[in-house]
């Protein structure tokens, strides 16, 4: 009886573990924080991956600065260009860096961390802003969940769509 229970638990753990391993990061849609879950990716490499979008296949990731064939080989089972990125747990907040005087955040290209420099933006709102891209004008930011006219008024001098 004990042996059978142990076998069932081990099988369940094996299946659950395999499911966790199969979660992939969509390199066309992932946030900076999600990209940083890949081995060897920090804020700079995540920004380079985002800047080189879109990707037609996972092999195209090598067009991002700092990503070569060896890195692609490490990531082949961890990335995709289709479907949603599966995030385990909540998005992580990043240490906020205030905007430099006169600096603006490009809402079409900013990383989650860069968006979180705006007043009142945490990980969830940054993700909502990223998900609602592209923006033709700064007024379009109101199409992002949780961003209304009052928020736009606060950010008007802090954002751009260059």
N, C-alpha and C positions, 0 to 999 in steps of 0.2 A: 504494500500500500504506500509506504513512504517513498519507495523507489519510483513508483508510478507518478506520485505527486511531484517529486523532484524532476522527473523527466518532462512532465507537462509544464512546470515552471521554466525549465531550461529552454524548452521549445518556444514558449511565449516570449522569453527574453530575446532569443535569437530572432524571432519574427519582428518584435518591436525594435530591436537594434537595427535590423536591415531596413525597416521603414525610416528610421532616423537618418541612415546613411543615404537613402535615396532622395532626400530633400535637396533641391537644386536652386541655385541663384540665377534668376533671369537677368542676364547682363544688359538687356535692353531696357529694363524697367526698374531694376533694383536701386534703392537709395544708397547713398555713400555708406551709411552704417551697415546695410546689408552686404554690400561689396566687401567691406572690411572684415566680414566673417570668413572670407576666403584666406587661405594661408599666404602670408607675405604681403597682404594688402593693408596699407595705411591710408591716411587721408589723401596724400599726394597721388598715389596710384589709383585710388578710387576716383579722384577727380579726372585723371587721364582716361580712365575707362569710360566715364560718363561723357567726356568731351569727344571721344571717337565714335560715339553711337551714330547711326544704328548698325547692328551686326546682323547679317543674313544667316550666318552659321557660327558655331562656337569657334571655328578656326579663324574667323575674322578678328577675334580678340587680340591677335598679334599686331593689329594695326594701332593699338593703344600704346602710348609711350611707356616703355619699361616692361612690356609684356612680350616675351619671346617664346620660341617653340618649347623650351624646357618648362616654362611656367604653364603654357597651354597643356602640356602633358600631365602636369600635376593636377590641373583643374578640370580635365576632361569629364570626370565623373561628378563634378561639383557644380557645373554651370550648364545653362540652357539659354536658348533664345525664344522659347515659347512658354506660355503658362505663367502662373504667378509664383513669385518667390515665396517660399514657406519660411516664416519667421517663427522661431520657438521663443516664446516669452514676449515681453514688450520691447519696443524699440528703445535703445538706450539714449538717455540725455547726454549731451556733450557739454563740456565746460564752455560756457558762453564767453565769447570774445566780443567786446563792444566794437561797433563800427568806428573806424577812424573818422575824424571830422571831414565832412564832405564826401565820404565814401558812399557808394550805393551798392545794393545787392541786385544782381541780375536774376530775376525770378524764373527765367527760362533755363539757366545753366547752373545755378547755385546748388551746392551740396546741402544735405540736411544740416550739417554743422554751420554753414554760412547763413542759411535761412534762420537758424536759431539765434543769430545775432540781432534779429529784429525784435522789437518789444512785444512780449506776449506770445512768442513762438517757442513751443517745445517740440519734442519728437513727433507727436501725433499731428500737429498743425503743419510742421515741415513736410511730413509725408503727404498730407492732403494737398499742399501747394504743388509738390512734385507730381502727384497723380493727375492734377488738373491741367498740366502743360499740354501744348504750348500756349503762350499768351501773346496776342498781337499788340496789346497796349497795357499799361499798368492798371487801367480800369478793369481789365479782364480778370484780375486777381480775385475779384468777388465771386467768380465761378468755383473757386476752391471752397471746400466744405469748411465752415467756421470762420470765413472771412467775409465781412459785410462792409457796408459803406463807412461805418465809423472806424473800422480797422484800416480801411484804405486811406481815410483822411489822416490817420496817425502815421502811415507809412509812405504817403505820397512823395515826400522828399528823400526817402531812404531806399526806394526801389527803382529799377529800370528794366527794360526789355531789350536792350541793345543787341 
